[in-house]
Amino acid sequence: MTKATPLSSGLVAIKGSAAPVPDMPTRSPVVVEPAKQEAKKEEVGTEPLNFRVPAAFRTAFKTYAASHDLKLNALLKLSFEAYRKQQGD
């Protein structure tokens, strides 16, 4: 059994006196991918929409969305738009 190496005194800080190491590199700016920017634009001003559906419908809806690489809210939006177009609205 090997003996544990004690922590060096530089790794332990007294509460309230912690400071970064002087030669620590700065953080690089976060780059947001264009696809993620579009998704965030759509999420601005969104509100929850809660309702109950039968378990079989929920399973079929989620399965269809996953198999077509769609998010649930995107599939709901597409479905609603198609229904309105079909009704002539």
PyMOL Python script that loads the backbone (N, CA, C, O; Angstrom):
from pymol import cmd

cmd.read_pdbstr("""\
ATOM      1  N   MET A   1       0.855  -1.182   0.000  1.00  0.00           N
ATOM      2  CA  MET A   1       0.000   0.000   0.000  1.00  0.00           C
ATOM      3  C   MET A   1       0.891   1.232   0.000  1.00  0.00           C
ATOM      4  O   MET A   1       1.809   1.336   0.814  1.00  0.00           O
ATOM      5  N   THR A   2       0.624   2.174  -0.914  1.00  0.00           N
ATOM      6  CA  THR A   2       1.444   3.377  -0.991  1.00  0.00           C
ATOM      7  C   THR A   2       0.849   4.457  -0.103  1.00  0.00           C
ATOM      8  O   THR A   2      -0.359   4.512   0.129  1.00  0.00           O
ATOM      9  N   LYS A   3       1.709   5.286   0.369  1.00  0.00           N
ATOM     10  CA  LYS A   3       1.296   6.375   1.244  1.00  0.00           C
ATOM     11  C   LYS A   3       0.806   7.540   0.392  1.00  0.00           C
ATOM     12  O   LYS A   3       1.449   7.897  -0.595  1.00  0.00           O
ATOM     13  N   ALA A   4      -0.330   8.138   0.765  1.00  0.00           N
ATOM     14  CA  ALA A   4      -0.891   9.269   0.023  1.00  0.00           C
ATOM     15  C   ALA A   4       0.042  10.468   0.121  1.00  0.00           C
ATOM     16  O   ALA A   4       0.596  10.758   1.181  1.00  0.00           O
ATOM     17  N   THR A   5       0.203  11.153  -0.993  1.00  0.00           N
ATOM     18  CA  THR A   5       1.029  12.351  -1.018  1.00  0.00           C
ATOM     19  C   THR A   5       0.222  13.507  -0.450  1.00  0.00           C
ATOM     20  O   THR A   5      -0.912  13.725  -0.876  1.00  0.00           O
ATOM     21  N   PRO A   6       0.775  14.254   0.503  1.00  0.00           N
ATOM     22  CA  PRO A   6       0.030  15.375   1.065  1.00  0.00           C
ATOM     23  C   PRO A   6      -0.123  16.514   0.052  1.00  0.00           C
ATOM     24  O   PRO A   6       0.712  16.680  -0.837  1.00  0.00           O
ATOM     25  N   LEU A   7      -1.175  17.277   0.194  1.00  0.00           N
ATOM     26  CA  LEU A   7      -1.406  18.426  -0.684  1.00  0.00           C
ATOM     27  C   LEU A   7      -0.349  19.482  -0.425  1.00  0.00           C
ATOM     28  O   LEU A   7       0.094  19.666   0.709  1.00  0.00           O
ATOM     29  N   SER A   8       0.049  20.169  -1.471  1.00  0.00           N
ATOM     30  CA  SER A   8       1.005  21.246  -1.274  1.00  0.00           C
ATOM     31  C   SER A   8       0.275  22.435  -0.661  1.00  0.00           C
ATOM     32  O   SER A   8      -0.938  22.573  -0.824  1.00  0.00           O
ATOM     33  N   SER A   9       0.982  23.262   0.018  1.00  0.00           N
ATOM     34  CA  SER A   9       0.360  24.396   0.703  1.00  0.00           C
ATOM     35  C   SER A   9      -0.275  25.381  -0.265  1.00  0.00           C
ATOM     36  O   SER A   9      -1.164  26.137   0.127  1.00  0.00           O
ATOM     37  N   GLY A  10       0.163  25.390  -1.529  1.00  0.00           N
ATOM     38  CA  GLY A  10      -0.400  26.299  -2.524  1.00  0.00           C
ATOM     39  C   GLY A  10      -1.771  25.878  -3.026  1.00  0.00           C
ATOM     40  O   GLY A  10      -2.468  26.678  -3.650  1.00  0.00           O
ATOM     41  N   LEU A  11      -2.176  24.629  -2.764  1.00  0.00           N
ATOM     42  CA  LEU A  11      -3.463  24.144  -3.233  1.00  0.00           C
ATOM     43  C   LEU A  11      -4.591  24.401  -2.244  1.00  0.00           C
ATOM     44  O   LEU A  11      -5.764  24.255  -2.586  1.00  0.00           O
ATOM     45  N   VAL A  12      -4.250  24.772  -1.050  1.00  0.00           N
ATOM     46  CA  VAL A  12      -5.264  24.986  -0.014  1.00  0.00           C
ATOM     47  C   VAL A  12      -5.390  26.483   0.241  1.00  0.00           C
ATOM     48  O   VAL A  12      -4.388  27.178   0.409  1.00  0.00           O
ATOM     49  N   ALA A  13      -6.620  26.971   0.271  1.00  0.00           N
ATOM     50  CA  ALA A  13      -6.844  28.394   0.521  1.00  0.00           C
ATOM     51  C   ALA A  13      -7.719  28.559   1.751  1.00  0.00           C
ATOM     52  O   ALA A  13      -8.553  27.707   2.058  1.00  0.00           O
ATOM     53  N   ILE A  14      -7.520  29.635   2.426  1.00  0.00           N
ATOM     54  CA  ILE A  14      -8.369  29.978   3.559  1.00  0.00           C
ATOM     55  C   ILE A  14      -9.627  30.618   2.998  1.00  0.00           C
ATOM     56  O   ILE A  14      -9.562  31.398   2.048  1.00  0.00           O
ATOM     57  N   LYS A  15     -10.768  30.290   3.583  1.00  0.00           N
ATOM     58  CA  LYS A  15     -12.047  30.780   3.073  1.00  0.00           C
ATOM     59  C   LYS A  15     -12.010  32.296   2.879  1.00  0.00           C
ATOM     60  O   LYS A  15     -11.665  33.051   3.788  1.00  0.00           O
ATOM     61  N   GLY A  16     -12.372  32.711   1.680  1.00  0.00           N
ATOM     62  CA  GLY A  16     -12.422  34.133   1.361  1.00  0.00           C
ATOM     63  C   GLY A  16     -11.135  34.694   0.798  1.00  0.00           C
ATOM     64  O   GLY A  16     -11.110  35.847   0.368  1.00  0.00           O
ATOM     65  N   SER A  17     -10.067  33.917   0.787  1.00  0.00           N
ATOM     66  CA  SER A  17      -8.798  34.455   0.289  1.00  0.00           C
ATOM     67  C   SER A  17      -8.294  33.740  -0.961  1.00  0.00           C
ATOM     68  O   SER A  17      -7.136  33.912  -1.339  1.00  0.00           O
ATOM     69  N   ALA A  18      -9.130  32.954  -1.599  1.00  0.00           N
ATOM     70  CA  ALA A  18      -8.709  32.231  -2.800  1.00  0.00           C
ATOM     71  C   ALA A  18      -8.477  33.207  -3.946  1.00  0.00           C
ATOM     72  O   ALA A  18      -9.211  34.183  -4.099  1.00  0.00           O
ATOM     73  N   ALA A  19      -7.469  32.940  -4.735  1.00  0.00           N
ATOM     74  CA  ALA A  19      -7.140  33.787  -5.891  1.00  0.00           C
ATOM     75  C   ALA A  19      -6.592  32.894  -6.991  1.00  0.00           C
ATOM     76  O   ALA A  19      -5.989  31.861  -6.702  1.00  0.00           O
ATOM     77  N   PRO A  20      -6.792  33.274  -8.251  1.00  0.00           N
ATOM     78  CA  PRO A  20      -6.254  32.468  -9.335  1.00  0.00           C
ATOM     79  C   PRO A  20      -4.737  32.529  -9.371  1.00  0.00           C
ATOM     80  O   PRO A  20      -4.127  33.480  -8.882  1.00  0.00           O
ATOM     81  N   VAL A  21      -4.144  31.511  -9.949  1.00  0.00           N
ATOM     82  CA  VAL A  21      -2.702  31.451 -10.103  1.00  0.00           C
ATOM     83  C   VAL A  21      -2.294  32.555 -11.082  1.00  0.00           C
ATOM     84  O   VAL A  21      -2.975  32.755 -12.088  1.00  0.00           O
ATOM     85  N   PRO A  22      -1.200  33.276 -10.815  1.00  0.00           N
ATOM     86  CA  PRO A  22      -0.811  34.405 -11.672  1.00  0.00           C
ATOM     87  C   PRO A  22      -0.630  34.049 -13.143  1.00  0.00           C
ATOM     88  O   PRO A  22      -0.923  34.881 -14.002  1.00  0.00           O
ATOM     89  N   ASP A  23      -0.159  32.850 -13.466  1.00  0.00           N
ATOM     90  CA  ASP A  23       0.082  32.506 -14.863  1.00  0.00           C
ATOM     91  C   ASP A  23      -1.080  31.735 -15.496  1.00  0.00           C
ATOM     92  O   ASP A  23      -0.898  31.096 -16.532  1.00  0.00           O
ATOM     93  N   MET A  24      -2.252  31.785 -14.898  1.00  0.00           N
ATOM     94  CA  MET A  24      -3.412  31.068 -15.438  1.00  0.00           C
ATOM     95  C   MET A  24      -3.883  31.752 -16.716  1.00  0.00           C
ATOM     96  O   MET A  24      -4.057  32.971 -16.737  1.00  0.00           O
ATOM     97  N   PRO A  25      -4.092  30.978 -17.786  1.00  0.00           N
ATOM     98  CA  PRO A  25      -4.556  31.582 -19.049  1.00  0.00           C
ATOM     99  C   PRO A  25      -5.992  32.097 -18.906  1.00  0.00           C
ATOM    100  O   PRO A  25      -6.781  31.568 -18.123  1.00  0.00           O
ATOM    101  N   THR A  26      -6.309  33.123 -19.669  1.00  0.00           N
ATOM    102  CA  THR A  26      -7.662  33.667 -19.624  1.00  0.00           C
ATOM    103  C   THR A  26      -8.597  32.785 -20.428  1.00  0.00           C
ATOM    104  O   THR A  26      -8.153  32.023 -21.287  1.00  0.00           O
ATOM    105  N   ARG A  27      -9.869  32.882 -20.157  1.00  0.00           N
ATOM    106  CA  ARG A  27     -10.860  32.096 -20.883  1.00  0.00           C
ATOM    107  C   ARG A  27     -11.051  32.677 -22.277  1.00  0.00           C
ATOM    108  O   ARG A  27     -11.038  33.893 -22.471  1.00  0.00           O
ATOM    109  N   SER A  28     -11.226  31.789 -23.231  1.00  0.00           N
ATOM    110  CA  SER A  28     -11.508  32.251 -24.586  1.00  0.00           C
ATOM    111  C   SER A  28     -12.995  32.553 -24.695  1.00  0.00           C
ATOM    112  O   SER A  28     -13.794  31.935 -23.991  1.00  0.00           O
ATOM    113  N   PRO A  29     -13.391  33.492 -25.562  1.00  0.00           N
ATOM    114  CA  PRO A  29     -14.802  33.824 -25.687  1.00  0.00           C
ATOM    115  C   PRO A  29     -15.587  32.631 -26.222  1.00  0.00           C
ATOM    116  O   PRO A  29     -15.082  31.845 -27.023  1.00  0.00           O
ATOM    117  N   VAL A  30     -16.817  32.514 -25.768  1.00  0.00           N
ATOM    118  CA  VAL A  30     -17.681  31.423 -26.200  1.00  0.00           C
ATOM    119  C   VAL A  30     -18.188  31.720 -27.603  1.00  0.00           C
ATOM    120  O   VAL A  30     -18.719  32.801 -27.859  1.00  0.00           O
ATOM    121  N   VAL A  31     -18.027  30.765 -28.509  1.00  0.00           N
ATOM    122  CA  VAL A  31     -18.488  30.915 -29.882  1.00  0.00           C
ATOM    123  C   VAL A  31     -19.771  30.102 -30.028  1.00  0.00           C
ATOM    124  O   VAL A  31     -19.772  28.888 -29.820  1.00  0.00           O
ATOM    125  N   VAL A  32     -20.864  30.778 -30.388  1.00  0.00           N
ATOM    126  CA  VAL A  32     -22.142  30.104 -30.569  1.00  0.00           C
ATOM    127  C   VAL A  32     -22.304  29.766 -32.041  1.00  0.00           C
ATOM    128  O   VAL A  32     -22.159  30.627 -32.909  1.00  0.00           O
ATOM    129  N   GLU A  33     -22.609  28.496 -32.313  1.00  0.00           N
ATOM    130  CA  GLU A  33     -22.794  28.053 -33.686  1.00  0.00           C
ATOM    131  C   GLU A  33     -24.043  28.696 -34.277  1.00  0.00           C
ATOM    132  O   GLU A  33     -25.013  28.918 -33.551  1.00  0.00           O
ATOM    133  N   PRO A  34     -24.049  29.005 -35.585  1.00  0.00           N
ATOM    134  CA  PRO A  34     -25.215  29.639 -36.206  1.00  0.00           C
ATOM    135  C   PRO A  34     -26.518  28.870 -35.999  1.00  0.00           C
ATOM    136  O   PRO A  34     -27.565  29.488 -35.803  1.00  0.00           O
ATOM    137  N   ALA A  35     -26.479  27.542 -36.038  1.00  0.00           N
ATOM    138  CA  ALA A  35     -27.697  26.740 -35.846  1.00  0.00           C
ATOM    139  C   ALA A  35     -28.257  26.949 -34.447  1.00  0.00           C
ATOM    140  O   ALA A  35     -29.473  27.012 -34.265  1.00  0.00           O
ATOM    141  N   LYS A  36     -27.377  27.057 -33.462  1.00  0.00           N
ATOM    142  CA  LYS A  36     -27.827  27.283 -32.092  1.00  0.00           C
ATOM    143  C   LYS A  36     -28.376  28.697 -31.928  1.00  0.00           C
ATOM    144  O   LYS A  36     -29.294  28.915 -31.137  1.00  0.00           O
ATOM    145  N   GLN A  37     -27.823  29.657 -32.667  1.00  0.00           N
ATOM    146  CA  GLN A  37     -28.342  31.014 -32.605  1.00  0.00           C
ATOM    147  C   GLN A  37     -29.770  31.053 -33.120  1.00  0.00           C
ATOM    148  O   GLN A  37     -30.620  31.723 -32.531  1.00  0.00           O
ATOM    149  N   GLU A  38     -30.050  30.344 -34.214  1.00  0.00           N
ATOM    150  CA  GLU A  38     -31.401  30.299 -34.770  1.00  0.00           C
ATOM    151  C   GLU A  38     -32.364  29.684 -33.774  1.00  0.00           C
ATOM    152  O   GLU A  38     -33.483  30.168 -33.607  1.00  0.00           O
ATOM    153  N   ALA A  39     -31.935  28.617 -33.112  1.00  0.00           N
ATOM    154  CA  ALA A  39     -32.792  27.953 -32.132  1.00  0.00           C
ATOM    155  C   ALA A  39     -33.089  28.896 -30.974  1.00  0.00           C
ATOM    156  O   ALA A  39     -34.213  28.924 -30.475  1.00  0.00           O
ATOM    157  N   LYS A  40     -32.100  29.665 -30.542  1.00  0.00           N
ATOM    158  CA  LYS A  40     -32.317  30.596 -29.439  1.00  0.00           C
ATOM    159  C   LYS A  40     -33.261  31.722 -29.851  1.00  0.00           C
ATOM    160  O   LYS A  40     -34.050  32.193 -29.033  1.00  0.00           O
ATOM    161  N   LYS A  41     -33.191  32.161 -31.116  1.00  0.00           N
ATOM    162  CA  LYS A  41     -34.094  33.206 -31.585  1.00  0.00           C
ATOM    163  C   LYS A  41     -35.539  32.735 -31.501  1.00  0.00           C
ATOM    164  O   LYS A  41     -36.430  33.507 -31.146  1.00  0.00           O
ATOM    165  N   GLU A  42     -35.772  31.457 -31.831  1.00  0.00           N
ATOM    166  CA  GLU A  42     -37.124  30.915 -31.787  1.00  0.00           C
ATOM    167  C   GLU A  42     -37.625  30.785 -30.357  1.00  0.00           C
ATOM    168  O   GLU A  42     -38.829  30.869 -30.116  1.00  0.00           O
ATOM    169  N   GLU A  43     -36.715  30.579 -29.398  1.00  0.00           N
ATOM    170  CA  GLU A  43     -37.106  30.370 -28.012  1.00  0.00           C
ATOM    171  C   GLU A  43     -37.425  31.672 -27.290  1.00  0.00           C
ATOM    172  O   GLU A  43     -38.020  31.638 -26.213  1.00  0.00           O
ATOM    173  N   VAL A  44     -37.052  32.805 -27.841  1.00  0.00           N
ATOM    174  CA  VAL A  44     -37.305  34.080 -27.191  1.00  0.00           C
ATOM    175  C   VAL A  44     -38.809  34.308 -27.128  1.00  0.00           C
ATOM    176  O   VAL A  44     -39.498  34.225 -28.145  1.00  0.00           O
ATOM    177  N   GLY A  45     -39.305  34.588 -25.958  1.00  0.00           N
ATOM    178  CA  GLY A  45     -40.724  34.876 -25.783  1.00  0.00           C
ATOM    179  C   GLY A  45     -41.602  33.636 -25.824  1.00  0.00           C
ATOM    180  O   GLY A  45     -42.801  33.750 -26.076  1.00  0.00           O
ATOM    181  N   THR A  46     -41.049  32.465 -25.585  1.00  0.00           N
ATOM    182  CA  THR A  46     -41.860  31.253 -25.600  1.00  0.00           C
ATOM    183  C   THR A  46     -42.547  31.058 -24.257  1.00  0.00           C
ATOM    184  O   THR A  46     -42.090  31.552 -23.226  1.00  0.00           O
ATOM    185  N   GLU A  47     -43.638  30.337 -24.295  1.00  0.00           N
ATOM    186  CA  GLU A  47     -44.385  30.016 -23.082  1.00  0.00           C
ATOM    187  C   GLU A  47     -44.747  28.547 -23.102  1.00  0.00           C
ATOM    188  O   GLU A  47     -44.881  27.958 -24.174  1.00  0.00           O
ATOM    189  N   PRO A  48     -44.910  27.941 -21.927  1.00  0.00           N
ATOM    190  CA  PRO A  48     -45.258  26.521 -21.896  1.00  0.00           C
ATOM    191  C   PRO A  48     -46.683  26.275 -22.387  1.00  0.00           C
ATOM    192  O   PRO A  48     -47.564  27.122 -22.241  1.00  0.00           O
ATOM    193  N   LEU A  49     -46.881  25.104 -22.967  1.00  0.00           N
ATOM    194  CA  LEU A  49     -48.187  24.683 -23.444  1.00  0.00           C
ATOM    195  C   LEU A  49     -48.395  23.284 -22.879  1.00  0.00           C
ATOM    196  O   LEU A  49     -47.776  22.326 -23.341  1.00  0.00           O
ATOM    197  N   ASN A  50     -49.257  23.167 -21.891  1.00  0.00           N
ATOM    198  CA  ASN A  50     -49.435  21.892 -21.199  1.00  0.00           C
ATOM    199  C   ASN A  50     -50.830  21.338 -21.417  1.00  0.00           C
ATOM    200  O   ASN A  50     -51.824  22.030 -21.196  1.00  0.00           O
ATOM    201  N   PHE A  51     -50.901  20.094 -21.850  1.00  0.00           N
ATOM    202  CA  PHE A  51     -52.172  19.403 -21.973  1.00  0.00           C
ATOM    203  C   PHE A  51     -51.907  17.904 -21.958  1.00  0.00           C
ATOM    204  O   PHE A  51     -50.787  17.455 -22.202  1.00  0.00           O
ATOM    205  N   ARG A  52     -52.939  17.148 -21.673  1.00  0.00           N
ATOM    206  CA  ARG A  52     -52.811  15.699 -21.587  1.00  0.00           C
ATOM    207  C   ARG A  52     -53.273  15.041 -22.877  1.00  0.00           C
ATOM    208  O   ARG A  52     -54.222  15.488 -23.521  1.00  0.00           O
ATOM    209  N   VAL A  53     -52.581  13.968 -23.237  1.00  0.00           N
ATOM    210  CA  VAL A  53     -52.930  13.177 -24.414  1.00  0.00           C
ATOM    211  C   VAL A  53     -52.880  11.706 -24.015  1.00  0.00           C
ATOM    212  O   VAL A  53     -52.231  11.354 -23.030  1.00  0.00           O
ATOM    213  N   PRO A  54     -53.556  10.849 -24.769  1.00  0.00           N
ATOM    214  CA  PRO A  54     -53.469   9.408 -24.469  1.00  0.00           C
ATOM    215  C   PRO A  54     -52.026   8.904 -24.600  1.00  0.00           C
ATOM    216  O   PRO A  54     -51.250   9.422 -25.402  1.00  0.00           O
ATOM    217  N   ALA A  55     -51.682   7.899 -23.810  1.00  0.00           N
ATOM    218  CA  ALA A  55     -50.322   7.360 -23.790  1.00  0.00           C
ATOM    219  C   ALA A  55     -49.883   6.870 -25.165  1.00  0.00           C
ATOM    220  O   ALA A  55     -48.734   7.070 -25.558  1.00  0.00           O
ATOM    221  N   ALA A  56     -50.792   6.228 -25.896  1.00  0.00           N
ATOM    222  CA  ALA A  56     -50.438   5.718 -27.228  1.00  0.00           C
ATOM    223  C   ALA A  56     -50.109   6.860 -28.192  1.00  0.00           C
ATOM    224  O   ALA A  56     -49.188   6.750 -29.001  1.00  0.00           O
ATOM    225  N   PHE A  57     -50.873   7.965 -28.100  1.00  0.00           N
ATOM    226  CA  PHE A  57     -50.596   9.123 -28.959  1.00  0.00           C
ATOM    227  C   PHE A  57     -49.246   9.730 -28.604  1.00  0.00           C
ATOM    228  O   PHE A  57     -48.465  10.081 -29.488  1.00  0.00           O
ATOM    229  N   ARG A  58     -48.976   9.851 -27.321  1.00  0.00           N
ATOM    230  CA  ARG A  58     -47.704  10.422 -26.867  1.00  0.00           C
ATOM    231  C   ARG A  58     -46.528   9.605 -27.392  1.00  0.00           C
ATOM    232  O   ARG A  58     -45.543  10.161 -27.879  1.00  0.00           O
ATOM    233  N   THR A  59     -46.637   8.288 -27.289  1.00  0.00           N
ATOM    234  CA  THR A  59     -45.573   7.403 -27.769  1.00  0.00           C
ATOM    235  C   THR A  59     -45.384   7.547 -29.273  1.00  0.00           C
ATOM    236  O   THR A  59     -44.257   7.658 -29.755  1.00  0.00           O
ATOM    237  N   ALA A  60     -46.487   7.546 -30.010  1.00  0.00           N
ATOM    238  CA  ALA A  60     -46.403   7.667 -31.467  1.00  0.00           C
ATOM    239  C   ALA A  60     -45.823   9.021 -31.869  1.00  0.00           C
ATOM    240  O   ALA A  60     -45.003   9.091 -32.785  1.00  0.00           O
ATOM    241  N   PHE A  61     -46.236  10.097 -31.199  1.00  0.00           N
ATOM    242  CA  PHE A  61     -45.762  11.446 -31.501  1.00  0.00           C
ATOM    243  C   PHE A  61     -44.257  11.548 -31.266  1.00  0.00           C
ATOM    244  O   PHE A  61     -43.521  12.043 -32.120  1.00  0.00           O
ATOM    245  N   LYS A  62     -43.802  11.073 -30.094  1.00  0.00           N
ATOM    246  CA  LYS A  62     -42.383  11.144 -29.761  1.00  0.00           C
ATOM    247  C   LYS A  62     -41.546  10.263 -30.684  1.00  0.00           C
ATOM    248  O   LYS A  62     -40.439  10.641 -31.069  1.00  0.00           O
ATOM    249  N   THR A  63     -42.070   9.089 -31.039  1.00  0.00           N
ATOM    250  CA  THR A  63     -41.359   8.185 -31.932  1.00  0.00           C
ATOM    251  C   THR A  63     -41.215   8.800 -33.318  1.00  0.00           C
ATOM    252  O   THR A  63     -40.145   8.738 -33.924  1.00  0.00           O
ATOM    253  N   TYR A  64     -42.302   9.396 -33.817  1.00  0.00           N
ATOM    254  CA  TYR A  64     -42.262  10.034 -35.134  1.00  0.00           C
ATOM    255  C   TYR A  64     -41.255  11.184 -35.138  1.00  0.00           C
ATOM    256  O   TYR A  64     -40.455  11.314 -36.064  1.00  0.00           O
ATOM    257  N   ALA A  65     -41.302  12.011 -34.100  1.00  0.00           N
ATOM    258  CA  ALA A  65     -40.380  13.150 -34.022  1.00  0.00           C
ATOM    259  C   ALA A  65     -38.930  12.671 -34.001  1.00  0.00           C
ATOM    260  O   ALA A  65     -38.083  13.213 -34.711  1.00  0.00           O
ATOM    261  N   ALA A  66     -38.649  11.666 -33.194  1.00  0.00           N
ATOM    262  CA  ALA A  66     -37.273  11.167 -33.085  1.00  0.00           C
ATOM    263  C   ALA A  66     -36.806  10.548 -34.402  1.00  0.00           C
ATOM    264  O   ALA A  66     -35.663  10.750 -34.812  1.00  0.00           O
ATOM    265  N   SER A  67     -37.681   9.801 -35.059  1.00  0.00           N
ATOM    266  CA  SER A  67     -37.276   9.136 -36.299  1.00  0.00           C
ATOM    267  C   SER A  67     -37.080  10.119 -37.450  1.00  0.00           C
ATOM    268  O   SER A  67     -36.411   9.802 -38.433  1.00  0.00           O
ATOM    269  N   HIS A  68     -37.665  11.313 -37.328  1.00  0.00           N
ATOM    270  CA  HIS A  68     -37.491  12.333 -38.364  1.00  0.00           C
ATOM    271  C   HIS A  68     -36.588  13.479 -37.899  1.00  0.00           C
ATOM    272  O   HIS A  68     -36.548  14.546 -38.512  1.00  0.00           O
ATOM    273  N   ASP A  69     -35.866  13.234 -36.806  1.00  0.00           N
ATOM    274  CA  ASP A  69     -34.907  14.192 -36.259  1.00  0.00           C
ATOM    275  C   ASP A  69     -35.546  15.560 -36.001  1.00  0.00           C
ATOM    276  O   ASP A  69     -34.987  16.597 -36.357  1.00  0.00           O
ATOM    277  N   LEU A  70     -36.723  15.541 -35.377  1.00  0.00           N
ATOM    278  CA  LEU A  70     -37.442  16.764 -35.035  1.00  0.00           C
ATOM    279  C   LEU A  70     -37.598  16.867 -33.523  1.00  0.00           C
ATOM    280  O   LEU A  70     -37.715  15.857 -32.830  1.00  0.00           O
ATOM    281  N   LYS A  71     -37.598  18.082 -33.029  1.00  0.00           N
ATOM    282  CA  LYS A  71     -37.957  18.294 -31.631  1.00  0.00           C
ATOM    283  C   LYS A  71     -39.473  18.256 -31.543  1.00  0.00           C
ATOM    284  O   LYS A  71     -40.171  18.499 -32.527  1.00  0.00           O
ATOM    285  N   LEU A  72     -39.969  17.952 -30.364  1.00  0.00           N
ATOM    286  CA  LEU A  72     -41.415  17.819 -30.189  1.00  0.00           C
ATOM    287  C   LEU A  72     -42.146  19.115 -30.529  1.00  0.00           C
ATOM    288  O   LEU A  72     -43.184  19.089 -31.191  1.00  0.00           O
ATOM    289  N   ASN A  73     -41.612  20.237 -30.082  1.00  0.00           N
ATOM    290  CA  ASN A  73     -42.296  21.506 -30.366  1.00  0.00           C
ATOM    291  C   ASN A  73     -42.258  21.847 -31.854  1.00  0.00           C
ATOM    292  O   ASN A  73     -43.181  22.480 -32.365  1.00  0.00           O
ATOM    293  N   ALA A  74     -41.201  21.434 -32.553  1.00  0.00           N
ATOM    294  CA  ALA A  74     -41.125  21.677 -33.996  1.00  0.00           C
ATOM    295  C   ALA A  74     -42.169  20.839 -34.725  1.00  0.00           C
ATOM    296  O   ALA A  74     -42.814  21.324 -35.655  1.00  0.00           O
ATOM    297  N   LEU A  75     -42.341  19.586 -34.312  1.00  0.00           N
ATOM    298  CA  LEU A  75     -43.355  18.726 -34.934  1.00  0.00           C
ATOM    299  C   LEU A  75     -44.756  19.261 -34.655  1.00  0.00           C
ATOM    300  O   LEU A  75     -45.612  19.239 -35.540  1.00  0.00           O
ATOM    301  N   LEU A  76     -44.997  19.737 -33.448  1.00  0.00           N
ATOM    302  CA  LEU A  76     -46.306  20.312 -33.120  1.00  0.00           C
ATOM    303  C   LEU A  76     -46.578  21.539 -33.978  1.00  0.00           C
ATOM    304  O   LEU A  76     -47.684  21.715 -34.488  1.00  0.00           O
ATOM    305  N   LYS A  77     -45.562  22.388 -34.135  1.00  0.00           N
ATOM    306  CA  LYS A  77     -45.725  23.596 -34.945  1.00  0.00           C
ATOM    307  C   LYS A  77     -46.005  23.243 -36.410  1.00  0.00           C
ATOM    308  O   LYS A  77     -46.890  23.828 -37.035  1.00  0.00           O
ATOM    309  N   LEU A  78     -45.248  22.285 -36.954  1.00  0.00           N
ATOM    310  CA  LEU A  78     -45.473  21.849 -38.338  1.00  0.00           C
ATOM    311  C   LEU A  78     -46.869  21.247 -38.511  1.00  0.00           C
ATOM    312  O   LEU A  78     -47.541  21.494 -39.512  1.00  0.00           O
ATOM    313  N   SER A  79     -47.289  20.469 -37.541  1.00  0.00           N
ATOM    314  CA  SER A  79     -48.617  19.843 -37.594  1.00  0.00           C
ATOM    315  C   SER A  79     -49.718  20.894 -37.587  1.00  0.00           C
ATOM    316  O   SER A  79     -50.674  20.807 -38.358  1.00  0.00           O
ATOM    317  N   PHE A  80     -49.582  21.880 -36.723  1.00  0.00           N
ATOM    318  CA  PHE A  80     -50.584  22.942 -36.624  1.00  0.00           C
ATOM    319  C   PHE A  80     -50.645  23.759 -37.910  1.00  0.00           C
ATOM    320  O   PHE A  80     -51.729  24.095 -38.388  1.00  0.00           O
ATOM    321  N   GLU A  81     -49.472  24.077 -38.468  1.00  0.00           N
ATOM    322  CA  GLU A  81     -49.431  24.831 -39.727  1.00  0.00           C
ATOM    323  C   GLU A  81     -50.078  24.038 -40.860  1.00  0.00           C
ATOM    324  O   GLU A  81     -50.807  24.607 -41.673  1.00  0.00           O
ATOM    325  N   ALA A  82     -49.816  22.722 -40.922  1.00  0.00           N
ATOM    326  CA  ALA A  82     -50.413  21.883 -41.962  1.00  0.00           C
ATOM    327  C   ALA A  82     -51.934  21.821 -41.789  1.00  0.00           C
ATOM    328  O   ALA A  82     -52.669  21.861 -42.776  1.00  0.00           O
ATOM    329  N   TYR A  83     -52.405  21.724 -40.555  1.00  0.00           N
ATOM    330  CA  TYR A  83     -53.843  21.669 -40.290  1.00  0.00           C
ATOM    331  C   TYR A  83     -54.518  22.971 -40.713  1.00  0.00           C
ATOM    332  O   TYR A  83     -55.578  22.950 -41.338  1.00  0.00           O
ATOM    333  N   ARG A  84     -53.907  24.098 -40.374  1.00  0.00           N
ATOM    334  CA  ARG A  84     -54.485  25.395 -40.759  1.00  0.00           C
ATOM    335  C   ARG A  84     -54.525  25.546 -42.272  1.00  0.00           C
ATOM    336  O   ARG A  84     -55.496  26.063 -42.824  1.00  0.00           O
ATOM    337  N   LYS A  85     -53.471  25.095 -42.943  1.00  0.00           N
ATOM    338  CA  LYS A  85     -53.434  25.156 -44.418  1.00  0.00           C
ATOM    339  C   LYS A  85     -54.527  24.282 -45.014  1.00  0.00           C
ATOM    340  O   LYS A  85     -55.175  24.669 -45.987  1.00  0.00           O
ATOM    341  N   GLN A  86     -54.732  23.111 -44.438  1.00  0.00           N
ATOM    342  CA  GLN A  86     -55.758  22.187 -44.902  1.00  0.00           C
ATOM    343  C   GLN A  86     -57.153  22.779 -44.720  1.00  0.00           C
ATOM    344  O   GLN A  86     -58.034  22.555 -45.549  1.00  0.00           O
ATOM    345  N   GLN A  87     -57.357  23.532 -43.637  1.00  0.00           N
ATOM    346  CA  GLN A  87     -58.653  24.130 -43.341  1.00  0.00           C
ATOM    347  C   GLN A  87     -58.884  25.439 -44.110  1.00  0.00           C
ATOM    348  O   GLN A  87     -59.986  25.987 -44.103  1.00  0.00           O
ATOM    349  N   GLY A  88     -57.842  25.924 -44.764  1.00  0.00           N
ATOM    350  CA  GLY A  88     -57.974  27.160 -45.532  1.00  0.00           C
ATOM    351  C   GLY A  88     -57.803  28.408 -44.694  1.00  0.00           C
ATOM    352  O   GLY A  88     -58.206  29.493 -45.114  1.00  0.00           O
ATOM    353  N   ASP A  89     -57.224  28.279 -43.541  1.00  0.00           N
ATOM    354  CA  ASP A  89     -56.986  29.456 -42.650  1.00  0.00           C
ATOM    355  C   ASP A  89     -55.654  30.081 -42.935  1.00  0.00           C
ATOM    356  O   ASP A  89     -55.285  31.066 -42.295  1.00  0.00           O
TER     357      ASP A  89
END
""", "prot")
cmd.dss("prot")
cmd.show_as("cartoon", "prot")
cmd.util.cbc("prot")
cmd.orient("prot")
